[in-house]
Amino acid sequence: MKSLWIVAVIFMAACASAEQKPDKKWEVKVTTKGEPKVWVSKLDGSKQCEPDSAQITPEGAAKSMKGLGILVYQFRSGNDGMMRTAVCGAGTGNTVDLEISQKDLAKAQAQGYRLLKVQN
């Protein structure tokens, strides 16, 4: 019985010390300029019950912005937080979020992006 207790303690200690890795991967580009930055967002076009239906990805959006001369500092997938009816074919509210320089905001808005008010 005592050996079972020792094995349990060792097992629990091993589990507690296991390295934890974050689930989310961030694509970060570092700049030395002190330019003000903003987050912009655009619906990705994905539909409920339709896997892989997103029309744009964060990586693809960043690449297209680069083609327009807009430097993307970070990008991520998000959600607009709005309630949706649960029906196949309806939008999911999933978004592509990009961090760009504030001076490029008008160019991004011309591409259909909107300014995110709450930034994190």
MOCORGI-V806149 format. One record per pair of residues at least 6 apart in sequence whose ideal C-beta (glycine too) atoms are under 6 Angstrom apart, sorted by the first residue. I is the first residue (numbers start at 0). J is the second residue. Records with the same first field share a line. If there is no record, write none. Layout:
I = J / J
This chain:
26 = 74
27 = 73
28 = 72
34 = 100
35 = 101
36 = 72 / 98 / 100
37 = 101 / 104
38 = 96 / 98 / 115 / 118
39 = 97 / 107 / 112 / 114
40 = 94 / 96 / 113 / 115
41 = 95 / 111 / 112
42 = 94
43 = 53 / 55 / 93 / 95
44 = 53 / 54
45 = 52 / 53 / 91 / 93
46 = 52 / 88
47 = 87 / 89 / 91
48 = 87
55 = 95
57 = 74 / 75 / 76 / 95
60 = 95
61 = 71 / 74
64 = 71
69 = 99 / 103 / 106
71 = 97 / 99
72 = 98
73 = 98
74 = 97
75 = 96
77 = 94 / 96
78 = 92 / 93
79 = 92 / 94
81 = 92
83 = 89 / 92
99 = 107
